[in-house]
Amino acid sequence: MNPSSHPFPPLNLTASLWVEASAGSGKTKVLTDRVLSFLVEGVTPHRLLCLTFTKAAAAEMEARILKTLSTWVYADESALIPQLEFLMGRGATTSDIERARGLLRTSFDLKIQTFHSFCHSLLEQFPMEGDIPPYFSIGDTEERQEFVKNLTSTLLVLQKENPSLKEALEKLLPFFSSSSFEEMLERILDHLPVLDSFLASSKFQNEPPESPSLFLENSLSVPSLPEEVLIPFSRLLMEEESLSSQEKGLFLKDFLKLKNLEKTQLYPRYRDLFLTLEKTPRKSLLKKALQEKYPSLLEALLQEQTRLLDIEERHRTLLFLSFNHTFYTLSSVVLKEYQKYKFSKNTLDYTDLLLKTRDLLKDSHKAPWVFYKLDSGIDHILLDEAQDTNSLQWEILTLLLVHLKENNSSSLSPKTLFVVGDEKQSIYSFQGADPLLFKEKNSFFKTHTLEKSESWHTHELSLSYRSTEAVLKTVDAVFKDPESLRGVSSSSAEITHGIWRLGHAGSVELWPLLTPSPQEESQSFKDDKKKSSPPERVLAQTLADEIHRRCTNSEVLASTQRPLSYGDVLILVRKRSRLIDELTYFLKNKGIPVNGRDRILLKDHLGIQDLLIIATWSLSPFDDLSLATILKGPFFDFSEEELFQFCFGRTDTLFQTLKKYQFLTPKFKKTLHLLEEIKSLCQKKSPFDFFSLLLTKYDGRSLLLGKFGGDLQDLLDEFLSVVYDLDRLKGFSLYQCIHWIQTTSLEVKRDLESQSLSSLRIMTVHGSKGLEAPLVILPDTTSLPLSFGGFSLYVKDQTPLFIPPKEFRPHDIETMLDQAYDKILEEYRRLFYVALTRAQDHLIIAGFLGSPSARLPTNSWYAMAQKALQNIGNPKFYDFLGRSQNAWSGEGYSFESSEISSHIKKEKERETFSSRVSPLYSNLPFSELPTWIFKPAPSENLLVKTLFPSQIDNSNISPSLSKPSLEYGRDLHLLLEKLPFYSLDSRESVAHLLLKNSSVKNKIALSKLIQTALSILENQNLSFLFGKGSMGEVPLMGTLKGQKISGRIDRLVMGEKEIWVVDYKSDQDIPTSASSVKSEYRTQLSLYAELLKKIYPTTLIKIGILWLETENFMELF
């Protein structure tokens, strides 16, 4: 994208801006251009603070800026000046150019950070004020996992002296396994800020609620229990014919004889006599004949039914409160232990960084000193991916900016905020992000800025530079449905993307839904039942075939103008599941390079397991199973026959047997020698040296990579890094290292963007944020997010609620969770928006159902896409049956933007270009072209400064013109440049769009400006200026008598016999004749004419001025 092609130039550096940018609209470019504008205008880098969401985003932004600055150092002025003029919104002077070329030297002071890294640096600068020890470290994920792993045993020790904790554990532990309890402890730590705040607030009352069992006991005792009604009811039930009714009657008879405590234990069976499993009233308690015979009994039974409904709701409420009180007791102890653990390690976690920074900036005694130091360092704050900012981060940003503005003594250099984000792409609610915060903070900062009498602007970017017409129109169609739009945009207006890549070939395919067929019964009991492959496997195999077919057919991509390669394919999944493994397997079977998962547990990879099992055997050489596994692995690669040869019928251990048979083959002897060397290694070497030698001296790295592929490379490096820390920093033995790795869920996050560009990528939609690919495939589009099942944690209005299983939830909580699930579905739809908009050229949407009886959810991604493509796409029959044994066929949909339109567009561009080329050369044969075309361009003298004719004696700024007049004239120039290309009836509406962000705020003045432009364009006397062969704002560079000249012609008219060079002037004092025109104006136009004379030596060059105030054209000579 050219700098000047972006619709939003980064001007108004003294104003705060809030930019809402749709996917692919150049958000990162807008942000980097804003930074470059500040630098070009002389703002020192250390006075800018850029905050991004991830380290990768920060690195990308820094790389873009440094790349631009490095090109400026040696760029030719003809290329550099347009960039600078775009960034500054004015002509570039010699000093501007010199400053731009030197920016690379000072750019290393630029602060581009994540929120966490900013907080880290701030606390390092003010450790005493932040109430933290100097030289603190940041605790990593492994340390927290180690703490959680040991926490259960710690709690069991603590409960001996803590009755409340003992009671809490006795109540909770029966509902959990060891792993699920650790997961709950992790959730407590994830919600540390809100839990810590709640437990310290007045909301928390550390008093246990009324006992649920005692309440139930009282409710089931006489006189609350109407025995006079229930006894005849039991008798009637026993007299009925059905066995189930008789059993109920007998139960009720025995129930009434029990003691209260025993009744409490059997309460569910008693309740079920009156209520359904859904806890709604049973419609019929008595048969119709009995209802007519005993009306008073029926009425009494209905009253008991109503009473049981109230009891059930109250009982569930007490159970819910009891569980939450227990949970708060546990959380209080967990948080205290976690704080003690971090203090002992002198570490802070990432949440601590935010909390400590927030508390420091809020402290009325310490904050003034911190802000005093910061005031000399920060003038402008730029925030990227604002929709992913959580409430704690917003609070820090608010404290920072509000104080900087309130303590700014210079009105000439206001502190500014630049925010860019998109509520449609807010997909990190699990980290506290909320699209409502994005809107609320826009309103807050706008109000606060305007109260300071400072400028505030809001912009929307909806023109997508990324995707083809087919992709974008599909996105628009999907979210045209009000239900699909709900939660994606806070506005009820339809989502509409502007399309930059009009005419480029693109496609969207919705494959038929894959539904497994029921297994057919065999005709004979001797035959096995016909088995079908799991749907994930069938889909994975079909996708692998399709990707291989497309990439081998050398299909040319419109976005890259080269054939589709495997590196152009991005497979996005909603969640990590078995499907990823199936895809990886079939893709590799096809010889397709795959970068693999974006996240993987270190201990789960087979290559890492091979290393661990070798280490395990070296510590215990008589472990036959481990040795057999090693021999079958990549280090020795024994076949089944070779292993069987000395395993069958042996009487000794496998290792002893190998010693006996070592002389049978050279391979056996070499294997024994290598095993003995490895066995001795574990006794002589440290754990790190042991594994390092396995991977280097014994060629383990190449053997493992040859077996499992290049995606193991990162894992091996991470594995060695972990072992190094365990060995050198913690002093672990080899056995301890093995045990730690096998029992710790160490997740390796892999940056797939830095992997091989020739490899296909598979990742989650969350991990793909900010990425794009020519072909995107969405294979799992039928499942919905999980609801609140089992035990979970939910935060409502800053109150943490422990959600037990459904049978312990009252109706109000169920209603609240239904509303919460609606919010989850809203983010589910936003995630679909992100997934769809990753595609540049082509998009494939597929889906499968897990069983023959399963039904497609009406609000799933697949159903949303299906509904959209039924309206805009074409039905298409897909037959995959020939590709694999268990494939499927059916009707899907296809929507394409034809490649033909691309040729048409090029023809139109060619026609437009031809109309602007001088008639002198447009029809000349090759042999008659001027000789200068065939000569190499002369070398330039870089020491000669460039002259800008429009700035001679600052002549373009008339003393009679005020600042508003200059803005008025600038906007008029813009209209006269753009409007001639539009039809007469559309010019006025286009003018309003062009001036949407005009600096002229007076509506009357703005209307007058548009009418002036329209009047000039409709003036028949001036029609030759805006007709065929005319061009606006034409850049011109050249050399006259050794002097470099650079300028921009307001209007250039290329006629057959003459060329007109016309300049617009906004002066109010208009000369009466050409001779009285200012000499500066004549010099400017004369220089332009002289330069054009070099290009068109045989053509008459004429110059003139169009006086905008009077619409009068004056020829000078």
GIJO-V196009 format. One record per residue. N is the residue number from 0. SS is DSSP state (H for helix, E for strand, - for the rest). Layout:
# GIJO-V196009
n=N ss=SS
n=N ss=SS
This chain:
# GIJO-V196009
n=0 ss=-
n=1 ss=-
n=2 ss=H
n=3 ss=H
n=4 ss=H
n=5 ss=-
n=6 ss=-
n=7 ss=-
n=8 ss=-
n=9 ss=-
n=10 ss=-
n=11 ss=-
n=12 ss=-
n=13 ss=-
n=14 ss=-
n=15 ss=E
n=16 ss=E
n=17 ss=E
n=18 ss=E
n=19 ss=E
n=20 ss=E
n=21 ss=-
n=22 ss=-
n=23 ss=-
n=24 ss=-
n=25 ss=-
n=26 ss=H
n=27 ss=H
n=28 ss=H
n=29 ss=H
n=30 ss=H
n=31 ss=H
n=32 ss=H
n=33 ss=H
n=34 ss=H
n=35 ss=H
n=36 ss=H
n=37 ss=H
n=38 ss=H
n=39 ss=H
n=40 ss=-
n=41 ss=-
n=42 ss=-
n=43 ss=-
n=44 ss=H
n=45 ss=H
n=46 ss=H
n=47 ss=E
n=48 ss=E
n=49 ss=E
n=50 ss=E
n=51 ss=E
n=52 ss=-
n=53 ss=-
n=54 ss=H
n=55 ss=H
n=56 ss=H
n=57 ss=H
n=58 ss=H
n=59 ss=H
n=60 ss=H
n=61 ss=H
n=62 ss=H
n=63 ss=H
n=64 ss=H
n=65 ss=H
n=66 ss=H
n=67 ss=H
n=68 ss=H
n=69 ss=H
n=70 ss=H
n=71 ss=H
n=72 ss=H
n=73 ss=H
n=74 ss=-
n=75 ss=-
n=76 ss=H
n=77 ss=H
n=78 ss=H
n=79 ss=H
n=80 ss=H
n=81 ss=H
n=82 ss=H
n=83 ss=H
n=84 ss=H
n=85 ss=H
n=86 ss=H
n=87 ss=H
n=88 ss=-
n=89 ss=-
n=90 ss=-
n=91 ss=-
n=92 ss=-
n=93 ss=H
n=94 ss=H
n=95 ss=H
n=96 ss=H
n=97 ss=H
n=98 ss=H
n=99 ss=H
n=100 ss=H
n=101 ss=-
n=102 ss=H
n=103 ss=H
n=104 ss=H
n=105 ss=H
n=106 ss=H
n=107 ss=H
n=108 ss=H
n=109 ss=-
n=110 ss=E
n=111 ss=E
n=112 ss=E
n=113 ss=E
n=114 ss=H
n=115 ss=H
n=116 ss=H
n=117 ss=H
n=118 ss=H
n=119 ss=H
n=120 ss=H
n=121 ss=H
n=122 ss=H
n=123 ss=H
n=124 ss=H
n=125 ss=-
n=126 ss=-
n=127 ss=-
n=128 ss=-
n=129 ss=-
n=130 ss=-
n=131 ss=-
n=132 ss=-
n=133 ss=-
n=134 ss=-
n=135 ss=-
n=136 ss=E
n=137 ss=E
n=138 ss=-
n=139 ss=-
n=140 ss=H
n=141 ss=H
n=142 ss=H
n=143 ss=H
n=144 ss=H
n=145 ss=H
n=146 ss=H
n=147 ss=H
n=148 ss=H
n=149 ss=H
n=150 ss=H
n=151 ss=H
n=152 ss=H
n=153 ss=H
n=154 ss=H
n=155 ss=H
n=156 ss=H
n=157 ss=H
n=158 ss=-
n=159 ss=-
n=160 ss=-
n=161 ss=-
n=162 ss=H
n=163 ss=H
n=164 ss=H
n=165 ss=H
n=166 ss=H
n=167 ss=H
n=168 ss=H
n=169 ss=H
n=170 ss=H
n=171 ss=H
n=172 ss=H
n=173 ss=H
n=174 ss=H
n=175 ss=-
n=176 ss=-
n=177 ss=H
n=178 ss=H
n=179 ss=H
n=180 ss=H
n=181 ss=H
n=182 ss=H
n=183 ss=H
n=184 ss=H
n=185 ss=H
n=186 ss=H
n=187 ss=H
n=188 ss=H
n=189 ss=H
n=190 ss=-
n=191 ss=H
n=192 ss=H
n=193 ss=H
n=194 ss=H
n=195 ss=H
n=196 ss=H
n=197 ss=H
n=198 ss=H
n=199 ss=-
n=200 ss=-
n=201 ss=-
n=202 ss=-
n=203 ss=-
n=204 ss=-
n=205 ss=-
n=206 ss=-
n=207 ss=-
n=208 ss=-
n=209 ss=-
n=210 ss=-
n=211 ss=H
n=212 ss=H
n=213 ss=H
n=214 ss=H
n=215 ss=H
n=216 ss=H
n=217 ss=H
n=218 ss=H
n=219 ss=-
n=220 ss=-
n=221 ss=-
n=222 ss=-
n=223 ss=-
n=224 ss=-
n=225 ss=-
n=226 ss=H
n=227 ss=H
n=228 ss=H
n=229 ss=H
n=230 ss=H
n=231 ss=H
n=232 ss=H
n=233 ss=H
n=234 ss=H
n=235 ss=H
n=236 ss=H
n=237 ss=H
n=238 ss=H
n=239 ss=-
n=240 ss=-
n=241 ss=-
n=242 ss=H
n=243 ss=H
n=244 ss=H
n=245 ss=H
n=246 ss=H
n=247 ss=H
n=248 ss=H
n=249 ss=H
n=250 ss=H
n=251 ss=H
n=252 ss=H
n=253 ss=H
n=254 ss=H
n=255 ss=-
n=256 ss=-
n=257 ss=-
n=258 ss=-
n=259 ss=H
n=260 ss=H
n=261 ss=H
n=262 ss=H
n=263 ss=H
n=264 ss=H
n=265 ss=-
n=266 ss=H
n=267 ss=H
n=268 ss=H
n=269 ss=H
n=270 ss=H
n=271 ss=H
n=272 ss=-
n=273 ss=-
n=274 ss=E
n=275 ss=-
n=276 ss=-
n=277 ss=-
n=278 ss=-
n=279 ss=-
n=280 ss=E
n=281 ss=-
n=282 ss=-
n=283 ss=-
n=284 ss=-
n=285 ss=-
n=286 ss=-
n=287 ss=H
n=288 ss=H
n=289 ss=H
n=290 ss=H
n=291 ss=H
n=292 ss=H
n=293 ss=-
n=294 ss=H
n=295 ss=H
n=296 ss=H
n=297 ss=H
n=298 ss=H
n=299 ss=H
n=300 ss=H
n=301 ss=H
n=302 ss=H
n=303 ss=H
n=304 ss=H
n=305 ss=H
n=306 ss=H
n=307 ss=H
n=308 ss=H
n=309 ss=H
n=310 ss=H
n=311 ss=H
n=312 ss=H
n=313 ss=H
n=314 ss=H
n=315 ss=H
n=316 ss=H
n=317 ss=H
n=318 ss=H
n=319 ss=H
n=320 ss=H
n=321 ss=H
n=322 ss=H
n=323 ss=H
n=324 ss=H
n=325 ss=H
n=326 ss=H
n=327 ss=H
n=328 ss=H
n=329 ss=H
n=330 ss=H
n=331 ss=H
n=332 ss=H
n=333 ss=H
n=334 ss=H
n=335 ss=H
n=336 ss=H
n=337 ss=H
n=338 ss=H
n=339 ss=H
n=340 ss=H
n=341 ss=H
n=342 ss=H
n=343 ss=H
n=344 ss=H
n=345 ss=-
n=346 ss=E
n=347 ss=E
n=348 ss=-
n=349 ss=H
n=350 ss=H
n=351 ss=H
n=352 ss=H
n=353 ss=H
n=354 ss=H
n=355 ss=H
n=356 ss=H
n=357 ss=H
n=358 ss=H
n=359 ss=H
n=360 ss=H
n=361 ss=H
n=362 ss=-
n=363 ss=-
n=364 ss=-
n=365 ss=-
n=366 ss=H
n=367 ss=H
n=368 ss=H
n=369 ss=H
n=370 ss=H
n=371 ss=H
n=372 ss=H
n=373 ss=H
n=374 ss=H
n=375 ss=-
n=376 ss=-
n=377 ss=-
n=378 ss=-
n=379 ss=E
n=380 ss=E
n=381 ss=E
n=382 ss=E
n=383 ss=-
n=384 ss=-
n=385 ss=H
n=386 ss=H
n=387 ss=H
n=388 ss=-
n=389 ss=E
n=390 ss=H
n=391 ss=H
n=392 ss=H
n=393 ss=H
n=394 ss=H
n=395 ss=H
n=396 ss=H
n=397 ss=H
n=398 ss=H
n=399 ss=H
n=400 ss=H
n=401 ss=H
n=402 ss=H
n=403 ss=H
n=404 ss=H
n=405 ss=H
n=406 ss=-
n=407 ss=-
n=408 ss=-
n=409 ss=-
n=410 ss=-
n=411 ss=-
n=412 ss=-
n=413 ss=-
n=414 ss=-
n=415 ss=E
n=416 ss=E
n=417 ss=E
n=418 ss=E
n=419 ss=E
n=420 ss=E
n=421 ss=-
n=422 ss=H
n=423 ss=H
n=424 ss=H
n=425 ss=-
n=426 ss=-
n=427 ss=-
n=428 ss=H
n=429 ss=H
n=430 ss=H
n=431 ss=-
n=432 ss=E
n=433 ss=-
n=434 ss=H
n=435 ss=H
n=436 ss=H
n=437 ss=H
n=438 ss=H
n=439 ss=H
n=440 ss=H
n=441 ss=H
n=442 ss=H
n=443 ss=H
n=444 ss=H
n=445 ss=H
n=446 ss=H
n=447 ss=H
n=448 ss=H
n=449 ss=H
n=450 ss=H
n=451 ss=-
n=452 ss=-
n=453 ss=-
n=454 ss=-
n=455 ss=E
n=456 ss=E
n=457 ss=E
n=458 ss=E
n=459 ss=E
n=460 ss=E
n=461 ss=-
n=462 ss=E
n=463 ss=E
n=464 ss=E
n=465 ss=E
n=466 ss=E
n=467 ss=E
n=468 ss=H
n=469 ss=H
n=470 ss=H
n=471 ss=H
n=472 ss=H
n=473 ss=H
n=474 ss=H
n=475 ss=H
n=476 ss=H
n=477 ss=H
n=478 ss=-
n=479 ss=-
n=480 ss=-
n=481 ss=H
n=482 ss=H
n=483 ss=H
n=484 ss=H
n=485 ss=E
n=486 ss=-
n=487 ss=-
n=488 ss=E
n=489 ss=-
n=490 ss=-
n=491 ss=-
n=492 ss=-
n=493 ss=-
n=494 ss=-
n=495 ss=-
n=496 ss=-
n=497 ss=E
n=498 ss=E
n=499 ss=E
n=500 ss=E
n=501 ss=-
n=502 ss=-
n=503 ss=-
n=504 ss=-
n=505 ss=E
n=506 ss=E
n=507 ss=E
n=508 ss=E
n=509 ss=E
n=510 ss=-
n=511 ss=-
n=512 ss=-
n=513 ss=E
n=514 ss=E
n=515 ss=-
n=516 ss=-
n=517 ss=-
n=518 ss=-
n=519 ss=-
n=520 ss=-
n=521 ss=-
n=522 ss=-
n=523 ss=-
n=524 ss=-
n=525 ss=-
n=526 ss=-
n=527 ss=-
n=528 ss=-
n=529 ss=-
n=530 ss=-
n=531 ss=-
n=532 ss=-
n=533 ss=-
n=534 ss=H
n=535 ss=H
n=536 ss=H
n=537 ss=H
n=538 ss=H
n=539 ss=H
n=540 ss=H
n=541 ss=H
n=542 ss=H
n=543 ss=H
n=544 ss=H
n=545 ss=H
n=546 ss=H
n=547 ss=H
n=548 ss=H
n=549 ss=H
n=550 ss=H
n=551 ss=H
n=552 ss=-
n=553 ss=-
n=554 ss=-
n=555 ss=E
n=556 ss=-
n=557 ss=-
n=558 ss=-
n=559 ss=-
n=560 ss=-
n=561 ss=-
n=562 ss=E
n=563 ss=-
n=564 ss=-
n=565 ss=H
n=566 ss=H
n=567 ss=H
n=568 ss=E
n=569 ss=E
n=570 ss=E
n=571 ss=E
n=572 ss=E
n=573 ss=-
n=574 ss=-
n=575 ss=-
n=576 ss=-
n=577 ss=H
n=578 ss=H
n=579 ss=H
n=580 ss=H
n=581 ss=H
n=582 ss=H
n=583 ss=H
n=584 ss=H
n=585 ss=H
n=586 ss=H
n=587 ss=H
n=588 ss=H
n=589 ss=-
n=590 ss=-
n=591 ss=-
n=592 ss=-
n=593 ss=E
n=594 ss=-
n=595 ss=-
n=596 ss=-
n=597 ss=-
n=598 ss=E
n=599 ss=E
n=600 ss=E
n=601 ss=H
n=602 ss=H
n=603 ss=H
n=604 ss=-
n=605 ss=H
n=606 ss=H
n=607 ss=H
n=608 ss=H
n=609 ss=H
n=610 ss=H
n=611 ss=H
n=612 ss=H
n=613 ss=H
n=614 ss=H
n=615 ss=H
n=616 ss=H
n=617 ss=H
n=618 ss=H
n=619 ss=-
n=620 ss=-
n=621 ss=-
n=622 ss=-
n=623 ss=H
n=624 ss=H
n=625 ss=H
n=626 ss=H
n=627 ss=H
n=628 ss=H
n=629 ss=H
n=630 ss=H
n=631 ss=H
n=632 ss=-
n=633 ss=-
n=634 ss=-
n=635 ss=-
n=636 ss=-
n=637 ss=-
n=638 ss=-
n=639 ss=H
n=640 ss=H
n=641 ss=H
n=642 ss=H
n=643 ss=H
n=644 ss=H
n=645 ss=H
n=646 ss=H
n=647 ss=-
n=648 ss=-
n=649 ss=-
n=650 ss=-
n=651 ss=-
n=652 ss=-
n=653 ss=H
n=654 ss=H
n=655 ss=H
n=656 ss=H
n=657 ss=H
n=658 ss=H
n=659 ss=H
n=660 ss=-
n=661 ss=-
n=662 ss=-
n=663 ss=-
n=664 ss=-
n=665 ss=H
n=666 ss=H
n=667 ss=H
n=668 ss=H
n=669 ss=H
n=670 ss=H
n=671 ss=H
n=672 ss=H
n=673 ss=H
n=674 ss=H
n=675 ss=H
n=676 ss=H
n=677 ss=H
n=678 ss=H
n=679 ss=H
n=680 ss=H
n=681 ss=H
n=682 ss=H
n=683 ss=H
n=684 ss=-
n=685 ss=-
n=686 ss=H
n=687 ss=H
n=688 ss=H
n=689 ss=H
n=690 ss=H
n=691 ss=H
n=692 ss=H
n=693 ss=H
n=694 ss=H
n=695 ss=-
n=696 ss=-
n=697 ss=-
n=698 ss=-
n=699 ss=H
n=700 ss=H
n=701 ss=H
n=702 ss=H
n=703 ss=H
n=704 ss=H
n=705 ss=H
n=706 ss=H
n=707 ss=H
n=708 ss=-
n=709 ss=-
n=710 ss=-
n=711 ss=H
n=712 ss=H
n=713 ss=H
n=714 ss=H
n=715 ss=H
n=716 ss=H
n=717 ss=H
n=718 ss=H
n=719 ss=H
n=720 ss=H
n=721 ss=H
n=722 ss=H
n=723 ss=H
n=724 ss=H
n=725 ss=H
n=726 ss=H
n=727 ss=H
n=728 ss=H
n=729 ss=-
n=730 ss=-
n=731 ss=-
n=732 ss=-
n=733 ss=H
n=734 ss=H
n=735 ss=H
n=736 ss=H
n=737 ss=H
n=738 ss=H
n=739 ss=H
n=740 ss=H
n=741 ss=H
n=742 ss=H
n=743 ss=-
n=744 ss=-
n=745 ss=-
n=746 ss=E
n=747 ss=E
n=748 ss=E
n=749 ss=-
n=750 ss=-
n=751 ss=H
n=752 ss=H
n=753 ss=H
n=754 ss=-
n=755 ss=-
n=756 ss=-
n=757 ss=-
n=758 ss=-
n=759 ss=E
n=760 ss=E
n=761 ss=E
n=762 ss=E
n=763 ss=E
n=764 ss=-
n=765 ss=H
n=766 ss=H
n=767 ss=H
n=768 ss=-
n=769 ss=-
n=770 ss=-
n=771 ss=-
n=772 ss=E
n=773 ss=E
n=774 ss=E
n=775 ss=E
n=776 ss=E
n=777 ss=E
n=778 ss=-
n=779 ss=-
n=780 ss=-
n=781 ss=-
n=782 ss=-
n=783 ss=-
n=784 ss=-
n=785 ss=-
n=786 ss=-
n=787 ss=-
n=788 ss=-
n=789 ss=-
n=790 ss=-
n=791 ss=E
n=792 ss=E
n=793 ss=E
n=794 ss=E
n=795 ss=E
n=796 ss=-
n=797 ss=-
n=798 ss=E
n=799 ss=E
n=800 ss=E
n=801 ss=E
n=802 ss=E
n=803 ss=-
n=804 ss=-
n=805 ss=H
n=806 ss=H
n=807 ss=H
n=808 ss=-
n=809 ss=-
n=810 ss=H
n=811 ss=H
n=812 ss=H
n=813 ss=H
n=814 ss=H
n=815 ss=H
n=816 ss=H
n=817 ss=H
n=818 ss=H
n=819 ss=H
n=820 ss=H
n=821 ss=H
n=822 ss=H
n=823 ss=H
n=824 ss=H
n=825 ss=H
n=826 ss=H
n=827 ss=H
n=828 ss=H
n=829 ss=H
n=830 ss=H
n=831 ss=H
n=832 ss=H
n=833 ss=H
n=834 ss=H
n=835 ss=H
n=836 ss=-
n=837 ss=-
n=838 ss=E
n=839 ss=E
n=840 ss=E
n=841 ss=E
n=842 ss=E
n=843 ss=E
n=844 ss=E
n=845 ss=-
n=846 ss=-
n=847 ss=E
n=848 ss=E
n=849 ss=-
n=850 ss=-
n=851 ss=-
n=852 ss=-
n=853 ss=-
n=854 ss=-
n=855 ss=-
n=856 ss=-
n=857 ss=-
n=858 ss=-
n=859 ss=-
n=860 ss=H
n=861 ss=H
n=862 ss=H
n=863 ss=H
n=864 ss=H
n=865 ss=H
n=866 ss=H
n=867 ss=H
n=868 ss=H
n=869 ss=H
n=870 ss=H
n=871 ss=H
n=872 ss=-
n=873 ss=E
n=874 ss=E
n=875 ss=E
n=876 ss=E
n=877 ss=E
n=878 ss=E
n=879 ss=-
n=880 ss=-
n=881 ss=-
n=882 ss=-
n=883 ss=-
n=884 ss=-
n=885 ss=-
n=886 ss=-
n=887 ss=-
n=888 ss=E
n=889 ss=E
n=890 ss=E
n=891 ss=E
n=892 ss=E
n=893 ss=E
n=894 ss=E
n=895 ss=E
n=896 ss=E
n=897 ss=-
n=898 ss=-
n=899 ss=H
n=900 ss=H
n=901 ss=H
n=902 ss=H
n=903 ss=H
n=904 ss=H
n=905 ss=H
n=906 ss=H
n=907 ss=H
n=908 ss=H
n=909 ss=H
n=910 ss=H
n=911 ss=H
n=912 ss=H
n=913 ss=H
n=914 ss=H
n=915 ss=H
n=916 ss=-
n=917 ss=-
n=918 ss=H
n=919 ss=H
n=920 ss=H
n=921 ss=H
n=922 ss=-
n=923 ss=-
n=924 ss=-
n=925 ss=H
n=926 ss=H
n=927 ss=H
n=928 ss=-
n=929 ss=-
n=930 ss=H
n=931 ss=H
n=932 ss=H
n=933 ss=H
n=934 ss=-
n=935 ss=-
n=936 ss=-
n=937 ss=-
n=938 ss=-
n=939 ss=-
n=940 ss=-
n=941 ss=-
n=942 ss=-
n=943 ss=-
n=944 ss=-
n=945 ss=E
n=946 ss=E
n=947 ss=-
n=948 ss=H
n=949 ss=H
n=950 ss=H
n=951 ss=H
n=952 ss=H
n=953 ss=H
n=954 ss=-
n=955 ss=-
n=956 ss=-
n=957 ss=-
n=958 ss=-
n=959 ss=-
n=960 ss=-
n=961 ss=-
n=962 ss=H
n=963 ss=H
n=964 ss=H
n=965 ss=H
n=966 ss=H
n=967 ss=H
n=968 ss=H
n=969 ss=H
n=970 ss=H
n=971 ss=H
n=972 ss=H
n=973 ss=H
n=974 ss=H
n=975 ss=H
n=976 ss=H
n=977 ss=H
n=978 ss=H
n=979 ss=H
n=980 ss=H
n=981 ss=-
n=982 ss=-
n=983 ss=H
n=984 ss=H
n=985 ss=H
n=986 ss=H
n=987 ss=H
n=988 ss=H
n=989 ss=H
n=990 ss=H
n=991 ss=H
n=992 ss=H
n=993 ss=H
n=994 ss=-
n=995 ss=-
n=996 ss=-
n=997 ss=-
n=998 ss=-
n=999 ss=-
n=1000 ss=-
n=1001 ss=-
n=1002 ss=H
n=1003 ss=H
n=1004 ss=H
n=1005 ss=H
n=1006 ss=H
n=1007 ss=H
n=1008 ss=H
n=1009 ss=H
n=1010 ss=H
n=1011 ss=H
n=1012 ss=H
n=1013 ss=H
n=1014 ss=H
n=1015 ss=H
n=1016 ss=H
n=1017 ss=H
n=1018 ss=-
n=1019 ss=H
n=1020 ss=H
n=1021 ss=H
n=1022 ss=H
n=1023 ss=H
n=1024 ss=H
n=1025 ss=-
n=1026 ss=-
n=1027 ss=-
n=1028 ss=-
n=1029 ss=E
n=1030 ss=E
n=1031 ss=E
n=1032 ss=E
n=1033 ss=E
n=1034 ss=E
n=1035 ss=E
n=1036 ss=E
n=1037 ss=E
n=1038 ss=E
n=1039 ss=E
n=1040 ss=-
n=1041 ss=-
n=1042 ss=E
n=1043 ss=E
n=1044 ss=E
n=1045 ss=E
n=1046 ss=E
n=1047 ss=E
n=1048 ss=E
n=1049 ss=E
n=1050 ss=E
n=1051 ss=E
n=1052 ss=E
n=1053 ss=E
n=1054 ss=-
n=1055 ss=-
n=1056 ss=-
n=1057 ss=E
n=1058 ss=E
n=1059 ss=E
n=1060 ss=E
n=1061 ss=E
n=1062 ss=E
n=1063 ss=E
n=1064 ss=E
n=1065 ss=-
n=1066 ss=-
n=1067 ss=-
n=1068 ss=-
n=1069 ss=-
n=1070 ss=-
n=1071 ss=-
n=1072 ss=-
n=1073 ss=H
n=1074 ss=H
n=1075 ss=H
n=1076 ss=-
n=1077 ss=-
n=1078 ss=H
n=1079 ss=H
n=1080 ss=H
n=1081 ss=H
n=1082 ss=H
n=1083 ss=H
n=1084 ss=H
n=1085 ss=H
n=1086 ss=H
n=1087 ss=H
n=1088 ss=H
n=1089 ss=H
n=1090 ss=H
n=1091 ss=H
n=1092 ss=H
n=1093 ss=H
n=1094 ss=H
n=1095 ss=-
n=1096 ss=-
n=1097 ss=-
n=1098 ss=-
n=1099 ss=E
n=1100 ss=E
n=1101 ss=E
n=1102 ss=E
n=1103 ss=E
n=1104 ss=E
n=1105 ss=E
n=1106 ss=E
n=1107 ss=-
n=1108 ss=-
n=1109 ss=-
n=1110 ss=-
n=1111 ss=E
n=1112 ss=E
n=1113 ss=E
n=1114 ss=E
n=1115 ss=-
n=1116 ss=-
